[in-house]
Amino acid sequence: PTLTIHTQDRGQELGDLFGIFFEDLNHAADGGLYAELVRNRSFEFDPIDRAEYHALTAWEKIERGGGKAEIAVEDGFPLNPRNPHYVVIDIQSEGDGVGIMNLGFNSGIPVKRGETYLFSVYARREASFDEPVVVTIEGTDGSVHGEATIMVQSSEWTKYEAKLTAIDTDFSSRLVMVTKGKGKFYLDMVSLFPEKTFLNRPNGMREDIAALIADLKPKFMRFPGGCLIHDGSLNPDDRDSMYRWKNTLGDLAQRPARRNNWSYNQTLGLGYYEYFLFCEDIGAKPIPILPAGYNPHHKLIVPINELQPWIDDAFDLIEFANGDPSTEWGGIRTKLGHPEPFGLEYIGIGNEEVGEPFFERYAYFHKAIKEKYPDIQIINSSGPFAAGSEYDRGWKSARENKSDFVDEHYYQTPEWFLANYHRYDDFKAEDPKVFLGEYASWGNTYYNALVEAAFMTGLEKNAHAVGLACYAPMLCNVDYINWKPDMIWFNNHEVYGTANYYVQKLFMHHQGDQLLPIEANGFEEKQEIKAKPINGAFALGTDRCSFRFWDMKVVNNDTGETRELHGGSSAELSDTDEDRLNGTSIQTLELGESDWSNYTLSLKAQRMSGPKGFNLY
Ligand code: AHR
């Protein structure tokens, strides 16, 4: 067999084809990539987020050696109105110390011997409280792994910081704050970060998870969701607001917490600035996705005449990413520490919307963005694959508006992926390109990974139609699973890539620049099949595969007479149970003979896709 590759005959460019998708589900951000170790650090957990949550979720009271204290959560004198709750520790009797401790994520707060942890807290006190607060990282048996002390000296909210170096390794520790004395003191925004984060960024990413992601070498990163971008109310100041990117900037204490669509609380500590920075750090182009003023989960719709602020959010985001420091939002980026632009090229409007209100609004976004920023490539949305006609609706809208991309999503069986290897063969180069924004076969087995690899070759070879593609979801904390399979799994101190991860990595590391024509010779014959007729006829049946066959002939066993039937053909069969049970006739051979029992059918065949061989019935 020979393969001839025409290296001088350059075809379609592959561009930014293979990238990643980050969504904060499965605790991908809080309790995941975002390195904060304290869970519910600002006492904002609420049943709105999840029925069993309350303001003291993940916190416990400490009363040592006869100590007694009342612990309450209040909002009368907040650190700021967007982060209204704080804890009050009212010391009744000091004993050997009273206070609170945080239980962290998973089995607890993970610390490693010799490593340093950055503690910070906002605190204030009543005048009568005048004792040090001892901050420790402790094992569940009370052993102290690290210690620091702060003096709360003001009745105004003040930030206190301390460094603790762990003398032991313990992945199930607690962060403890204990004091003696009399009176009340107040705490908010209690934080503990490893000093070592990915590239040592402050408020940064967990080093091991970030490194595994960076190792993929993705061309782009889609963020921050997924369904979480458009589920919530329409007012950005609501506790239950949709994901509004401006809520995620600047001082952590000023960022509101929000209900995450995946039934937990999202601190927004990992916000848009951090996303852009992370993209830059790992060499991935940022692809932010904005809500389009429509919440398909609760059918909340911004009236068209009130859409402008939502469109302005898109304008401001582009300016935030690309604007000169002298512009309003470029200036904000500069103040945050990044005068250079982030080089935004793509923006997505909406995610998997099903329903006319989305498409009506998309048109306004598209027109306005293209007028102001003609070079920004805009991604339209389409419903989830199963929605069928909605999918078509997405394409119709994209063609009408001349969207640069249509965001397709599908989670399907491995068989579906094999059978759809040719999905994009007939897509037209002049149509909007496909952004395959979410896809995965159902599983993390080697077989799933292999099938995805096969499918990805189908994406590559159709670079005229497919511009961007990313597996989903990317991250999952083993103790907070919303969705599986996922590409990368972790607990509070370990992380590993699945077989699917390594397939993605392979394709990202070896993505070419342009397609080259290839000719294959000598790979023809795979299988030779002989069969006898049943009930007086031959029919070719198969189990969920596509195949081609050729050299089909019928031989008379008595005389040796041979009759050629076909040159070649191909077929692709559906995967319903009925087809599987009965076999699907795709060629019934009618030769006009009365007695078939004396004939043998033979053919050469090659299975093109599908998990099983095929049978003759
Ligand atoms: O990737 C998980 C979810 O699947 C995404 O949030 C959503 O877009 C899709 O339904």
Residues whose N, C-alpha, C, O or C-beta is under 5 A from the ligand:
A	BS01	AHR	G226 C227 L228 N351 E352 A472 P473
